[in-house]
Amino acid sequence: MPGNRTIVLIGPMAVGKSAVGYQLAQQLGAAFVDTDVVIVGNHGAIADIFAGRGEHAFREIEARTVAGVVEEAEGSATVISLGGGAVLDSGTQQLLSRCTVVYLECDAETVASRIARNSGRPLLAGDAMARWASLLATRKPVYERLADLVLDVRHGSVAELGRRLEEALRVFAAAKQEVEN
C-alpha cells in the first residue's frame, strides 16, 4: 500500500467509487469495503431507509458505519468507498484525516447514462440530473478540501483509472515521505 494508510474514495453518486475502489484494491492486494454495501447488509436497502426513516436517520447510520469501517481498517491494507454524502458528517471528516483521501472528480455529462440506468437513488428523485448537479455544487468544496489526491474519472476504463490512481498514490506517498524526512 502506498504510504501504508487506508485509502478512501470520495465523490458524488455514480462517478465509479465502488468500481475504481475494487479495481485499486485488486491491484494492491488490499481489502475493499464499500460502506453503502455494509449499510445495506446491516440495515436493508438505502432507498427503504430514506422512505421509512428519512435522510437524517440514514446519515446517522452512515456516519456510524463509516466510523466502524475506517477504525477497523486502520493499520491494514484497505481501500474504502464512501457514499456521496458521507463526507458531510463532521466526525467522518475528522476520521478521514487519518487516511489518504482520493476525490473522484467527474461531470454531469459523464455520469448521465449511469444515473439513467439506476433510478434507485433516493436523493435523485424527480429530475435526476438537476439534483445530481445541485448536490455536486453543494458538496464539491467539501470533497476538494478533504482530498489528498484528485482523480479525473471522465476518461478511461476502470482498469486504466485504477492504474492511474495507483501511480498517483505512489507519487503522493513518496512526496509525503520526503517531506517527513
Contacts in CASP RR format, 6 or more apart in sequence:
PFRMAT RR
TARGET T0000
AUTHOR 0000-0000-0000
METHOD contacts of the structure
MODEL  1
MPGNRTIVLIGPMAVGKSAVGYQLAQQLGAAFVDTDVVIVGNHGAIADIF
AGRGEHAFREIEARTVAGVVEEAEGSATVISLGGGAVLDSGTQQLLSRCT
VVYLECDAETVASRIARNSGRPLLAGDAMARWASLLATRKPVYERLADLV
LDVRHGSVAELGRRLEEALRVFAAAKQEVEN
1 7 0 8 1.000
1 28 0 8 1.000
1 30 0 8 1.000
1 77 0 8 1.000
2 28 0 8 1.000
2 100 0 8 1.000
2 166 0 8 1.000
2 169 0 8 1.000
2 170 0 8 1.000
2 172 0 8 1.000
2 173 0 8 1.000
3 100 0 8 1.000
3 169 0 8 1.000
3 173 0 8 1.000
3 176 0 8 1.000
3 177 0 8 1.000
4 75 0 8 1.000
5 98 0 8 1.000
5 99 0 8 1.000
5 100 0 8 1.000
6 70 0 8 1.000
6 73 0 8 1.000
6 74 0 8 1.000
6 75 0 8 1.000
6 76 0 8 1.000
6 78 0 8 1.000
6 79 0 8 1.000
6 80 0 8 1.000
6 98 0 8 1.000
6 99 0 8 1.000
6 100 0 8 1.000
7 24 0 8 1.000
7 30 0 8 1.000
7 78 0 8 1.000
7 79 0 8 1.000
7 80 0 8 1.000
7 99 0 8 1.000
7 100 0 8 1.000
7 102 0 8 1.000
7 169 0 8 1.000
8 70 0 8 1.000
8 79 0 8 1.000
8 80 0 8 1.000
8 81 0 8 1.000
8 82 0 8 1.000
8 96 0 8 1.000
8 99 0 8 1.000
8 100 0 8 1.000
8 101 0 8 1.000
8 102 0 8 1.000
9 17 0 8 1.000
9 20 0 8 1.000
9 21 0 8 1.000
9 24 0 8 1.000
9 79 0 8 1.000
9 80 0 8 1.000
9 81 0 8 1.000
9 82 0 8 1.000
9 102 0 8 1.000
9 104 0 8 1.000
10 17 0 8 1.000
10 82 0 8 1.000
10 83 0 8 1.000
10 84 0 8 1.000
10 86 0 8 1.000
10 87 0 8 1.000
10 96 0 8 1.000
10 101 0 8 1.000
10 102 0 8 1.000
10 103 0 8 1.000
10 104 0 8 1.000
10 143 0 8 1.000
10 146 0 8 1.000
10 147 0 8 1.000
11 17 0 8 1.000
11 82 0 8 1.000
11 83 0 8 1.000
11 84 0 8 1.000
11 87 0 8 1.000
11 103 0 8 1.000
11 104 0 8 1.000
11 105 0 8 1.000
11 106 0 8 1.000
11 139 0 8 1.000
11 143 0 8 1.000
12 84 0 8 1.000
12 106 0 8 1.000
12 111 0 8 1.000
12 132 0 8 1.000
12 135 0 8 1.000
12 136 0 8 1.000
12 139 0 8 1.000
12 143 0 8 1.000
13 83 0 8 1.000
13 84 0 8 1.000
13 111 0 8 1.000
13 115 0 8 1.000
13 121 0 8 1.000
13 123 0 8 1.000
13 124 0 8 1.000
13 132 0 8 1.000
13 135 0 8 1.000
14 106 0 8 1.000
14 111 0 8 1.000
14 114 0 8 1.000
14 115 0 8 1.000
14 118 0 8 1.000
14 121 0 8 1.000
14 132 0 8 1.000
15 104 0 8 1.000
15 105 0 8 1.000
15 106 0 8 1.000
15 110 0 8 1.000
15 111 0 8 1.000
15 153 0 8 1.000
16 104 0 8 1.000
16 114 0 8 1.000
16 153 0 8 1.000
16 158 0 8 1.000
17 34 0 8 1.000
17 81 0 8 1.000
17 82 0 8 1.000
17 83 0 8 1.000
17 84 0 8 1.000
17 104 0 8 1.000
18 34 0 8 1.000
18 36 0 8 1.000
18 37 0 8 1.000
18 81 0 8 1.000
19 158 0 8 1.000
20 104 0 8 1.000
20 151 0 8 1.000
20 153 0 8 1.000
20 158 0 8 1.000
20 161 0 8 1.000
20 162 0 8 1.000
20 165 0 8 1.000
21 32 0 8 1.000
21 79 0 8 1.000
21 81 0 8 1.000
21 162 0 8 1.000
22 32 0 8 1.000
22 34 0 8 1.000
22 79 0 8 1.000
22 81 0 8 1.000
23 158 0 8 1.000
23 159 0 8 1.000
23 161 0 8 1.000
23 162 0 8 1.000
24 30 0 8 1.000
24 32 0 8 1.000
24 79 0 8 1.000
24 162 0 8 1.000
24 165 0 8 1.000
24 166 0 8 1.000
25 31 0 8 1.000
25 32 0 8 1.000
25 78 0 8 1.000
25 79 0 8 1.000
26 32 0 8 1.000
27 162 0 8 1.000
27 163 0 8 1.000
27 166 0 8 1.000
28 77 0 8 1.000
28 79 0 8 1.000
28 166 0 8 1.000
29 77 0 8 1.000
30 77 0 8 1.000
30 78 0 8 1.000
30 79 0 8 1.000
31 73 0 8 1.000
31 76 0 8 1.000
31 77 0 8 1.000
31 78 0 8 1.000
31 79 0 8 1.000
32 78 0 8 1.000
32 79 0 8 1.000
32 80 0 8 1.000
32 81 0 8 1.000
33 69 0 8 1.000
33 73 0 8 1.000
33 78 0 8 1.000
33 79 0 8 1.000
33 80 0 8 1.000
33 81 0 8 1.000
34 80 0 8 1.000
34 81 0 8 1.000
35 62 0 8 1.000
35 65 0 8 1.000
35 66 0 8 1.000
35 69 0 8 1.000
35 80 0 8 1.000
35 81 0 8 1.000
35 82 0 8 1.000
35 83 0 8 1.000
35 86 0 8 1.000
36 46 0 8 1.000
36 81 0 8 1.000
36 83 0 8 1.000
38 65 0 8 1.000
38 69 0 8 1.000
39 46 0 8 1.000
39 49 0 8 1.000
39 61 0 8 1.000
39 62 0 8 1.000
39 65 0 8 1.000
40 46 0 8 1.000
42 65 0 8 1.000
43 49 0 8 1.000
43 61 0 8 1.000
46 58 0 8 1.000
46 122 0 8 1.000
47 120 0 8 1.000
47 121 0 8 1.000
47 122 0 8 1.000
49 57 0 8 1.000
49 58 0 8 1.000
49 61 0 8 1.000
50 58 0 8 1.000
50 122 0 8 1.000
50 123 0 8 1.000
51 122 0 8 1.000
55 122 0 8 1.000
55 123 0 8 1.000
59 85 0 8 1.000
59 88 0 8 1.000
59 89 0 8 1.000
62 83 0 8 1.000
62 85 0 8 1.000
62 86 0 8 1.000
62 89 0 8 1.000
63 86 0 8 1.000
63 89 0 8 1.000
63 91 0 8 1.000
63 92 0 8 1.000
66 82 0 8 1.000
66 86 0 8 1.000
66 89 0 8 1.000
66 92 0 8 1.000
66 95 0 8 1.000
67 91 0 8 1.000
67 92 0 8 1.000
67 95 0 8 1.000
69 80 0 8 1.000
70 80 0 8 1.000
70 95 0 8 1.000
70 96 0 8 1.000
70 98 0 8 1.000
70 99 0 8 1.000
71 95 0 8 1.000
73 80 0 8 1.000
74 98 0 8 1.000
80 99 0 8 1.000
82 92 0 8 1.000
84 135 0 8 1.000
84 139 0 8 1.000
85 135 0 8 1.000
85 139 0 8 1.000
86 92 0 8 1.000
87 93 0 8 1.000
87 96 0 8 1.000
87 139 0 8 1.000
87 142 0 8 1.000
87 143 0 8 1.000
87 146 0 8 1.000
88 139 0 8 1.000
88 142 0 8 1.000
93 142 0 8 1.000
93 146 0 8 1.000
96 146 0 8 1.000
100 148 0 8 1.000
100 149 0 8 1.000
100 169 0 8 1.000
100 172 0 8 1.000
100 173 0 8 1.000
101 146 0 8 1.000
101 147 0 8 1.000
101 148 0 8 1.000
101 149 0 8 1.000
102 147 0 8 1.000
102 148 0 8 1.000
102 149 0 8 1.000
102 150 0 8 1.000
102 151 0 8 1.000
102 165 0 8 1.000
102 168 0 8 1.000
102 169 0 8 1.000
103 143 0 8 1.000
103 144 0 8 1.000
103 146 0 8 1.000
103 147 0 8 1.000
103 149 0 8 1.000
103 150 0 8 1.000
103 151 0 8 1.000
104 151 0 8 1.000
104 153 0 8 1.000
105 143 0 8 1.000
105 150 0 8 1.000
105 151 0 8 1.000
105 152 0 8 1.000
105 153 0 8 1.000
105 154 0 8 1.000
106 152 0 8 1.000
106 153 0 8 1.000
106 154 0 8 1.000
107 154 0 8 1.000
108 129 0 8 1.000
108 132 0 8 1.000
108 133 0 8 1.000
108 136 0 8 1.000
110 153 0 8 1.000
110 154 0 8 1.000
111 132 0 8 1.000
112 129 0 8 1.000
115 121 0 8 1.000
115 124 0 8 1.000
115 128 0 8 1.000
115 129 0 8 1.000
115 132 0 8 1.000
116 128 0 8 1.000
119 128 0 8 1.000
121 128 0 8 1.000
123 131 0 8 1.000
123 135 0 8 1.000
124 131 0 8 1.000
124 132 0 8 1.000
125 131 0 8 1.000
144 150 0 8 1.000
148 172 0 8 1.000
149 165 0 8 1.000
149 168 0 8 1.000
149 169 0 8 1.000
149 172 0 8 1.000
151 161 0 8 1.000
151 164 0 8 1.000
151 165 0 8 1.000
151 168 0 8 1.000
153 161 0 8 1.000
END
